[in-house]
Amino acid sequence: MVAFKVTDGERGGWTVLQVSGEMDLVTSPELRQRVHDAVAEGRHRVVLDLSEVVFCDSSGVGVLIATRRLMRSCQGYLRLILPARGDAESAHVNRVLGALGVRRLFDVYADLGTAADETAAPLPAASTRVGAAPTRA
């Protein structure tokens, strides 16, 4: 079993929650609570670094969608860090979001440097889906 861990920090005015391990029915409520705590403290610019998440089930996806909804309701911003390529474990969340057709809902960045950069544009949804064919506009 891989230990679930959420650590927080800040970078360039963004609250950064770095998540590692497995996001599942047991662990997802902890991430949900950490996001709610950040928003309650007035932090409305959140980066979720999911690059070390090795497994994500539907409850994990549900937390990501609920986080997006929460951030939008408070006029906040949510950015995800998801690896597009690499070993199968590090790209797991990206593949799950792509397979469910919800990847396009999120602003995704390759690393913390670009996620915290106000001038950086998010990665296009098609380029971050591992093994996916290009999509047409």
N, C-alpha and C positions, 0 to 999 in steps of 0.2 A: 504494500500500500504506500502511495506517495503522499507525504504530508502536505496539507493545504496551509497556505500562509499568505497573509495580506500585510504588506508593509506600506507605510505612507511617507510621503515626502513632498517637496515642492520644487518646481523648476519654472523659472520665467513667469511667475504669477499663476501657474497651474498647480492644482493639487494632483499629485501622482500617487495612484494606488497600484503597487506592483503585486500581481497575483501569481502564485506558483502552486503547482500540484494539480489536483483534480477538482473541477467544478461540477458538483453533482447535488443530488437531493439533500445530502447531509451537510455539505460545505457551502452551498450557494447562499443560504440565509446570512452567513457571516459577511459575505461581500455586500449583500443588499444593505445590511446594517451599517457597514463602514461608509457606504455611499450616502445613506440617509444622515449619518452623523456629520459628514463633511458639509452637506447642504444645510443642515441645521446650524452649523457654525458659520454660515454665510459664504462658504466656498462653492462658487457656481461655475468654476472652470475646472473640469476633471478629466484627467488622462487615466485610462485603465490600461496598464501594461500587462498584456496577456501572453507575452512571448514565452513565459515559462509554464504555461498551463498545458498539461499533457493529455487531459481528457475533459470533455465538456458534454454533459447530457442536456436534455430538454429543460431541466430546471435551471441550469447555468445560462442557457440561451434566454430563458424567461427573465432572469435577473438582468441580463444585458438590455433586453427590450424595455423592461420596467425602468431601468436606469436612464435610458434614452428619453422615455416619457417624462420622468421626474425632472430631468435637466431642462427639457423643453418647457415644462410647466412653470419653472422658475426663471425663464429666460436665460438659462445657463447654457453651457457648452460641454459636449462630451466628445472625447477623442479616444480611439482605441489604437493600441500598438499590437499588430499581428504580423508575424513573419509570413512572408509569401512563399518562400522557398526554404529548403533545408531539410533536416531530417523529419521523418513522419510525425514524431511527437511534437516538435516545436510548431508545426503548421496545423495542428489538429483543429483548433478553434476556427481558424480561417476556412478550413474545408467544411466544417459543420455548418457555419453561417452561410457559406456558398451553396451547399447542398439543400438547405432549407429555404433558400431564396431571400434571406433577410440581410445578407452582407451589404447590400446597397443602402440600407437604412443608416449605416454608420460611417463616420469620417475615420478612415483608417490610415495610419502612418507606419512607416517601416521601423522607426526607432524613436527614442525619447527626444533626441535633438530636433528632429523635424516636427514631432508632435507638439513641442513647446515653442516652436517658432511661429510667430504670428503671420509671417509672410509665406510659409510653406503650404502648398495645396495638398489635400488628401490624395491618396493613391486611388486610381480608378478601380471600380469594383471588379472589372474583368481581369485586370493585371494581377490581382492579389489572390485569385482562386487557383489553387495548386492544380495543375493538370487540366485546367479548363481551356476550351477553345475560345478564341476571341469572340466577343459578342458584337452585334451590329446595333447602331444607334437607331 
